[in-house]
Amino acid sequence: MSKSKQAILRFYNTASRSIEEFTLPKDVPAVRMYCCGPTVYHYAHIGNLRSYLFEDFLRRTLEYFDYEVNHVVNITDVGHLTSDQDEGEDKMEKGAERTGKTVWEVAEYYTQAFFKDIDLLNIVAPTLWCKATDHIPEQIDLVQKLEAKGYTYNTSDGVYFDSLKFDRYADFARLDVENLQKGARIDMGEKKFVTDFALWKFSPADSQRAMEWPSPWGKGFPGWHIECSAMAMHHLGPTLDIHCGGTDHIRIHHTNEIAQSECATGQTFARFWMHGEFLRMGESSKMSKSSGDFLTLKVLLDQGYHPMEYRLLALTSHYRNYLNFSFEALDSAKDGLRNLHRRTDPLIGKATAISSDSALKWQHDFKSAMSDDLNTAKALGILNSMLRSDLDDGEKSALVLDFDKVLGLQLDKTMPEKAKQSSLATEEIEALIAQRDQAKAERNFIESDRIRDELANQGIKLQDTPQGTIWESE
């Protein structure tokens, strides 16, 4: 694809609160993309995983439009405090207390669990995973640069960033800083201003922490925000093309990243900021580990669902919209995946060139949907419409493979056995059969055929016998 066609990519940029055309600077060979990764003190819940799915759709779309992507994701395996305001318990130590493991064992265990979830969901691994514990020198170096430029001050418990010295601190999140200070309800300790934040925390003099390192300021550990800036700039340079994360990071974490990074380098930290919205349980608040009310991918698998069903559910909602999770919605995704495979499985191995005007039009429409700020729901609709069209099987097969480079539903393989199982309970199946029998008795054959087709889409095969209708699950 020519470079001129790459210009049609348009993404919502949180920094400008608008849709912008995405292009690369001429001297940049690959998209420099950094994504905030997991804090590995617990399992990732399906809300966390929705964020990584959004970033996977973004990464795949960039590559679909012929961009190379240098994709870096951090693993936060350093103990930091549970609150953005540098308060509370250490997350890693909290995990160690809960599991009876050391903090290092906790980090390794949940890192591997996270990798397993990523693999099950067919999320493409980043170019580089980087661990915070492997980049302590880079973090110390960044704090020293800020210190040398006069952006820091010391308290009895750490080195802090002086946010009032960065004139644009409030711009990114549209913060009302004056009222934040007036309405501050937290104990600021020795902080000068409510939006100041820790760059490096000192270890308590009377105890040894599970994770601490020597530094120019004595033994201690990094603040949360400095980790991402140090790793991102170490691996991708002072300016990123795209920085991703959840919407909960906008007000504090990403605001602080911008402040410390741009004060240290004097350059724009990220050209595009893209944020995924929360997954909610029904109409309730976002899922969180702190409440203990969260679902893991393993829980879904143990209840008979397939990872691609959750991936499909994520595709049905725009990444900037809330996704309300329910098992009814997941059952619909299960049905949707089954129906999709009924059309795509017979096409496996039949791919030819995409050459006819009709096929090229379908491909153009799909690209238009994905280039429009990752309109995955529209892209899915285009796939389903294409499969119902009169296009020949060879081009249909080729388009399925082409579209699935972005969708990642593994449509080059036959339907997973777990996905073949009907989501209908036995009593629901038998109630539908009774309705069909009634429709047949009333000679309403349109209705009886509709019910038969509905059951067939659920993998339920009917057989009419002199003794009545019997059924079996495929």
MODARA-V234098 format. One record per pair of residues at least 12 apart in sequence whose ideal C-beta (glycine too) atoms are under 6 Angstrom apart, sorted by the first residue. I is the first residue (numbers start at 1). J is the second residue. Records with the same first field share a line. If there is no record, write none. Layout:
I = J + J
//
This chain:
1 = 66
6 = 65
7 = 21 + 23
8 = 371
9 = 22 + 65 + 371
10 = 373
11 = 373
12 = 373
13 = 272
14 = 273 + 275
15 = 273
19 = 373
30 = 68 + 70
31 = 62 + 67 + 69 + 241
32 = 70 + 236 + 240 + 241
33 = 69 + 71 + 242
34 = 72 + 232 + 236 + 240 + 243
35 = 55 + 73 + 244
36 = 245
37 = 73 + 74 + 75
38 = 114
39 = 76 + 91
40 = 77 + 107 + 110 + 111
41 = 91 + 92 + 95
42 = 289
43 = 113 + 296
44 = 114 + 117
45 = 287 + 294 + 295 + 296
46 = 295
47 = 279 + 287
50 = 279 + 314
51 = 246 + 276
52 = 123
53 = 314
54 = 276 + 319
55 = 244
56 = 123 + 124
57 = 374 + 376
59 = 71 + 124
60 = 406
61 = 370 + 406
64 = 405 + 406
70 = 127
71 = 126 + 127
72 = 128 + 235 + 236
73 = 126 + 129
74 = 130 + 231
75 = 111 + 129 + 131
76 = 132
77 = 107 + 131 + 132 + 133
78 = 132 + 133
79 = 92 + 93 + 211
80 = 224
84 = 252
85 = 186
86 = 198
93 = 210
103 = 210 + 211
117 = 297
120 = 307
121 = 307 + 311
122 = 408 + 410
130 = 231
132 = 227
135 = 230 + 231
136 = 213
138 = 230 + 234
139 = 222 + 226 + 230
140 = 215
142 = 230 + 264
143 = 159 + 199 + 200
145 = 264
146 = 264
151 = 165 + 263
155 = 190
157 = 202
158 = 198 + 200 + 201 + 202
159 = 199 + 200 + 217
160 = 196 + 198
161 = 196 + 197 + 199 + 260
163 = 193 + 195 + 196
164 = 193
166 = 259 + 263
169 = 259
172 = 255 + 258
173 = 250 + 251 + 255
180 = 194
181 = 194
197 = 256
198 = 223
199 = 223 + 226
200 = 217 + 220 + 222
201 = 220 + 221
202 = 218 + 220
203 = 219 + 220
225 = 253 + 256 + 257
228 = 257
229 = 257 + 260 + 261
238 = 265 + 267
239 = 267 + 268
240 = 270
241 = 271
242 = 272
243 = 270 + 273
244 = 274
245 = 275
246 = 276
247 = 275 + 277
276 = 319
277 = 320 + 321 + 322
278 = 322
279 = 323 + 325
280 = 322 + 324
281 = 325
282 = 324 + 326
306 = 416 + 418 + 419
308 = 337 + 409
309 = 333 + 334 + 337
312 = 333 + 336 + 337
313 = 330 + 333
315 = 376 + 380
316 = 377
319 = 374
331 = 423
334 = 423
337 = 419
338 = 419
339 = 457
341 = 415
343 = 387
344 = 400 + 411
345 = 414 + 415
347 = 393 + 396 + 397 + 400
350 = 393 + 394 + 397
351 = 397 + 398 + 401
352 = 394 + 398
354 = 395 + 398
358 = 391
359 = 395
362 = 386 + 399
365 = 382
366 = 379 + 382 + 403
369 = 382
370 = 406
383 = 403
386 = 399
420 = 459
422 = 458 + 459 + 460 + 473
424 = 458
429 = 460
432 = 451 + 455
433 = 469
435 = 451
436 = 448 + 451
459 = 473 + 474
460 = 473
461 = 474
//
